[in-house]
């Protein structure tokens, strides 16, 4: 993990650089090896070619020097559950401000339940009460949709999250809908109803939608600017998160710990990195419908044994590969990134 001590030094970097320019002072420059950009370009371009007709977007940045690489860096990609990372940061910002307590208890009503993936919805009504911290952990570690929607409502809704991001100069990451809205919209379904909360019930409801309607909805979703991020925007978010410009040191530490324990998408970035590399990440994926995946993503921060840290974001949209194939594309990008940083 990139150390909090290192982040504190990074936050003080502008003053240090000014001091280093004074006469008689040594020049201060990053000692981190440069990313082999030409090598990485060749490798990622080849991976993108093999992934067609899927569209691949990649961002990589050295968190010390700021050197970055992008493939389709300005293109907007559907985030799916990757959005839970900026949402978690927005929730923790409210915790830092004292407007939300991680210990507060939240009692769930049936109308608050969201579609799969949601173990919390599946467990209702046997369990109805959770702390805010339990919901945060369920959202980040397990990707729980009910937890995400409840927490988003608690801090003011999707508009409040996007406004928070915009105020912090991260305009290329936007959150526009609750999971229960997005899931139905993206698949051409009727508005979500709690009776669909079990995976089998949701699948049955989807199967009842005519294929042409589902195909049209999927095509709209892949070009809709709502609930999207560019690779560049996600890298900017991860850089600001790492340098503690978004939330407090304690909240940064808590979120990193949760990201490191995520149980979803382990065959993506994680599979492309050796065991000795620390990874804190959040994956996201759309349902594979009509032979195509609208979104298959993974973003996070990986730290090498020598403490060098990098932000990495990989988005894949419109892929016709099966799940293992889509996972493999992202793992190959991670492996190529690792090779390029030396």
Residue pairs with C-beta under 8 A, 6 or more apart in sequence:
1 256
1 260
1 278
1 280
1 303
1 309
2 63
2 242
2 301
2 303
2 307
2 309
3 307
4 244
4 249
4 252
4 253
6 64
6 307
6 309
7 242
7 243
7 244
7 249
7 252
8 244
8 249
9 16
10 63
10 64
10 242
10 243
11 243
11 244
11 245
16 28
17 28
19 25
20 26
20 27
20 28
30 62
30 64
30 65
32 62
32 64
32 65
32 308
33 341
33 342
34 65
34 67
35 60
35 62
35 67
35 68
35 69
35 340
35 341
36 339
36 340
36 341
36 342
37 69
37 340
39 339
39 340
40 60
40 69
40 336
40 337
40 339
40 340
41 69
41 71
43 336
43 339
43 340
44 56
44 58
44 69
44 71
44 333
44 336
45 71
47 56
47 329
47 332
47 333
47 336
48 55
48 56
48 71
50 329
51 316
51 319
51 321
51 329
53 318
53 319
53 320
54 293
54 296
54 316
54 317
54 318
54 319
54 320
54 321
54 326
54 329
55 72
55 75
55 77
55 316
55 317
55 318
56 71
56 72
56 314
56 315
56 316
56 329
56 333
57 71
57 72
57 73
57 75
57 77
57 230
57 231
57 313
57 314
57 315
57 316
57 317
58 69
58 70
58 71
58 72
58 73
58 231
58 312
58 313
58 314
58 315
58 333
59 68
59 69
59 70
59 71
59 73
59 231
59 232
59 234
59 235
59 311
59 312
59 313
60 68
60 69
60 70
60 235
60 310
60 311
60 312
60 313
60 337
60 340
60 341
61 67
61 68
61 69
61 235
61 238
61 239
61 310
61 311
62 68
62 308
62 309
62 310
62 341
63 239
63 242
63 243
63 301
63 309
63 310
63 311
64 308
64 309
66 239
68 235
69 340
70 231
70 232
70 235
71 231
72 231
73 230
73 231
73 232
73 235
74 172
74 230
74 232
75 230
75 231
76 172
76 225
76 228
76 229
76 230
77 228
77 229
77 230
77 231
77 295
77 297
77 315
77 317
78 186
78 221
78 222
78 224
78 227
78 228
78 286
78 294
78 295
78 317
79 173
79 227
79 228
79 229
79 284
79 295
79 297
80 284
80 285
80 286
80 295
80 297
81 143
81 145
81 148
81 264
81 282
81 283
81 284
81 285
82 229
82 234
82 282
82 283
82 284
82 297
82 298
82 299
83 148
83 175
83 227
83 229
83 284
84 139
84 140
84 143
84 148
84 282
84 284
85 140
85 237
85 259
85 282
85 299
86 161
86 165
86 170
86 173
86 175
86 237
87 139
87 148
87 151
87 152
87 161
87 175
88 136
88 139
88 140
88 255
88 258
89 237
89 241
89 246
89 247
89 251
89 255
90 155
90 160
90 161
90 164
90 165
91 100
91 132
91 136
91 151
91 154
91 155
92 136
92 247
92 248
92 251
92 254
92 255
93 164
93 246
93 247
93 251
94 100
94 155
95 101
95 102
95 132
95 251
96 247
96 248
96 251
99 155
100 132
100 154
100 155
101 132
102 131
102 132
102 133
102 136
103 131
103 132
103 133
104 131
104 132
105 129
105 130
105 131
106 129
106 130
106 131
106 132
106 135
106 150
106 154
107 128
107 129
108 120
108 124
108 128
108 129
108 130
108 146
108 150
110 124
110 125
110 194
111 194
112 146
112 149
112 150
112 153
113 120
113 121
113 124
113 146
113 194
113 197
114 121
114 145
114 146
114 148
114 149
114 178
114 179
114 180
114 183
114 192
114 197
115 121
115 145
115 179
115 180
115 183
115 184
115 192
115 196
115 197
115 202
116 122
116 145
116 197
116 198
116 199
116 202
117 142
117 143
117 144
117 145
117 199
117 264
118 144
118 145
118 146
118 147
118 197
119 138
119 142
119 144
120 127
120 130
120 135
120 138
120 144
120 146
120 147
121 145
121 146
121 194
121 197
121 198
122 197
122 198
122 199
124 197
130 138
130 147
132 151
132 154
135 144
135 147
135 150
135 151
136 147
136 151
136 258
137 258
138 144
138 147
139 147
139 148
139 151
140 255
140 258
140 259
140 262
140 282
141 258
141 261
141 262
141 263
142 262
142 263
142 264
143 262
143 263
143 264
143 282
143 283
143 284
145 179
145 180
145 183
146 179
146 197
148 178
148 179
149 178
149 179
149 180
152 158
152 160
152 161
152 175
152 178
153 178
155 161
157 178
158 175
158 176
158 177
158 178
159 176
161 175
162 174
162 175
162 176
165 171
165 173
165 174
165 175
165 237
168 240
168 245
168 246
169 236
170 233
170 236
170 237
170 240
171 233
172 229
172 230
172 232
172 233
172 234
172 236
173 229
173 230
173 233
173 234
173 236
173 237
174 225
174 226
174 227
174 228
174 229
175 227
176 226
176 227
177 185
177 226
177 227
180 192
181 191
181 192
182 227
183 189
183 192
184 190
184 191
184 192
185 217
185 221
186 217
186 218
186 221
186 286
186 287
186 294
187 206
187 209
187 214
187 217
187 218
187 287
187 289
188 209
188 213
188 214
188 215
188 216
188 217
188 218
189 205
189 206
189 209
189 217
190 205
195 201
196 202
196 205
206 214
206 287
206 289
211 290
214 289
214 290
215 290
218 289
218 290
218 292
218 294
221 286
221 294
222 294
222 295
222 317
222 318
229 237
229 313
229 315
231 313
231 314
231 315
234 299
234 313
235 311
235 313
237 246
238 299
238 300
238 301
238 311
238 313
239 311
240 246
241 247
241 252
241 255
242 252
242 301
242 309
242 311
244 252
246 252
247 255
256 280
256 301
257 280
259 280
259 281
259 282
259 300
259 301
260 278
260 279
260 280
262 281
262 282
262 283
264 283
265 281
265 282
265 283
265 284
265 285
265 298
265 327
267 324
267 327
267 328
267 331
268 283
268 298
268 314
268 327
268 330
268 331
268 334
269 279
269 281
269 283
269 298
269 300
269 302
269 312
269 314
269 330
269 331
269 334
270 279
270 281
270 331
270 334
271 327
271 328
271 331
271 334
272 330
272 331
272 332
272 333
272 334
272 335
272 336
272 337
272 338
273 279
273 302
273 334
273 335
273 338
274 338
276 304
276 305
277 302
277 303
277 304
277 305
277 338
278 302
278 303
279 300
279 301
279 302
279 303
280 300
280 301
280 302
281 298
281 299
281 300
281 301
281 302
282 298
282 299
282 300
283 297
283 298
283 299
284 295
284 296
284 297
284 298
285 293
285 295
285 296
285 297
285 326
286 293
286 294
286 295
286 296
287 293
288 322
288 323
291 320
292 318
292 319
292 320
293 316
293 317
293 318
293 319
293 320
293 321
293 326
294 317
294 318
295 315
295 316
295 317
296 316
296 317
296 319
296 323
296 326
296 327
296 329
296 330
297 313
297 314
297 315
297 316
297 330
298 314
298 330
299 311
299 312
299 313
299 314
300 311
300 312
301 309
301 310
301 311
301 312
302 309
302 310
302 312
302 334
302 338
303 309
303 310
304 341
308 341
310 337
310 341
312 333
312 334
312 337
314 329
314 330
314 333
314 334
316 326
316 329
316 330
319 325
319 326
319 329
321 328
321 329
